[in-house]
Amino acid sequence: MNQDAKNIRTSLQRAYIGLQQIARSNNIFHRLYALKSGLWGFVYKSRFDSYIIIINKNLSTEMQKEVYLHEVEHILYDMPDVGYFIGLDMQYSTIENEADDFAKAVMEAANYF
């Protein structure tokens, strides 16, 4: 692995750890599980008022981070208004596109790419 790749990996790890600490202080937790192909992740609110983000452990580390940020966007911007939503094949909906844009913007702002 060249030095640039090592530097990028280190930055990703540091930024992700910082996000995890902030999330935990706001009752946001994540778990990695083997999910079906095509299901990258989802979030739900537990009966203890914590948010649990489930992420497919079969994804690359970078994709897991993007999924994590995507689900955080749902927690911050969608769940307070909607409460909950259940859907399949929602990947092209406005709510999903906005969460994707949020995740990519955060990753770009942190020099992930």
C-alpha positions in Angstrom: 0.0 0.0 0.0 1.5 3.4 -1.0 1.8 6.3 1.4 -1.2 8.2 -0.1 -3.4 5.2 0.4 -2.2 4.8 4.0 -2.8 8.5 4.7 -6.4 8.2 3.3 -7.1 5.1 5.3 -5.8 6.8 8.5 -8.0 9.9 7.8 -11.0 7.7 7.2 -10.4 5.8 10.5 -9.9 9.0 12.6 -13.0 10.8 11.1 -15.2 7.7 11.5 -14.1 7.2 15.1 -14.9 10.8 15.9 -18.3 10.4 14.3 -18.9 7.3 16.4 -18.1 9.1 19.6 -20.5 11.9 18.7 -23.1 9.4 17.8 -22.8 7.4 21.0 -23.2 10.6 23.0 -26.5 11.1 21.1 -27.8 7.5 21.6 -26.9 6.4 18.1 -25.3 3.0 17.9 -24.4 0.7 15.0 -24.0 -3.0 14.5 -22.6 -5.0 11.6 -24.5 -8.0 10.4 -24.4 -10.2 7.2 -27.4 -8.9 5.3 -28.8 -10.0 2.0 -27.1 -8.8 -1.1 -28.5 -5.4 -2.1 -29.5 -4.5 1.5 -26.8 -2.2 2.7 -28.3 -0.9 5.9 -31.2 0.5 7.8 -32.0 2.4 11.0 -34.6 1.9 13.7 -35.4 3.6 17.0 -35.4 1.2 20.0 -37.8 1.1 22.8 -35.0 2.7 24.9 -35.0 5.8 22.7 -31.7 4.9 21.1 -31.2 4.7 17.4 -29.7 1.5 16.0 -28.0 1.5 12.6 -27.6 -1.9 11.1 -24.9 -2.1 8.4 -24.1 -5.0 6.0 -20.7 -6.3 7.1 -20.1 -7.7 3.6 -19.6 -4.2 2.3 -16.2 -2.6 2.1 -15.1 -0.5 5.0 -15.5 2.7 3.0 -19.0 1.7 1.9 -20.0 0.9 5.5 -18.9 4.4 6.5 -21.0 5.9 3.7 -24.0 3.8 4.7 -23.5 4.9 8.3 -23.6 8.5 7.3 -26.6 7.9 5.1 -28.5 6.4 8.1 -27.4 9.3 10.4 -29.0 11.7 7.9 -32.3 9.8 8.3 -32.0 10.1 12.1 -31.2 13.8 12.0 -33.6 15.0 9.2 -36.2 12.4 8.4 -37.1 10.5 11.6 -38.0 13.6 13.7 -40.7 14.5 11.1 -41.8 11.1 9.9 -41.2 9.0 13.0 -40.8 5.8 11.0 -41.1 4.5 7.5 -40.8 1.1 6.0 -40.1 0.5 2.4 -38.5 -1.7 -0.1 -37.1 -0.5 -3.4 -36.9 3.0 -2.1 -33.4 3.7 -3.5 -34.7 6.2 -6.0 -37.0 8.1 -3.7 -36.3 11.7 -2.7 -35.7 10.7 0.9 -33.0 8.2 -0.1 -31.4 10.6 -2.6 -31.1 13.3 0.0 -29.5 10.8 2.5 -27.0 9.7 -0.2 -26.2 13.4 -1.0 -25.6 14.1 2.7 -23.3 11.1 3.1 -21.3 12.0 0.1 -21.0 15.7 1.1 -19.8 14.8 4.6 -17.3 12.3 3.2 -16.0 14.9 0.6 -15.8 17.6 3.3 -13.6 15.2 5.4 -11.4 14.7 2.4 -12.5 11.0 2.1 -12.2 11.0 -1.7 
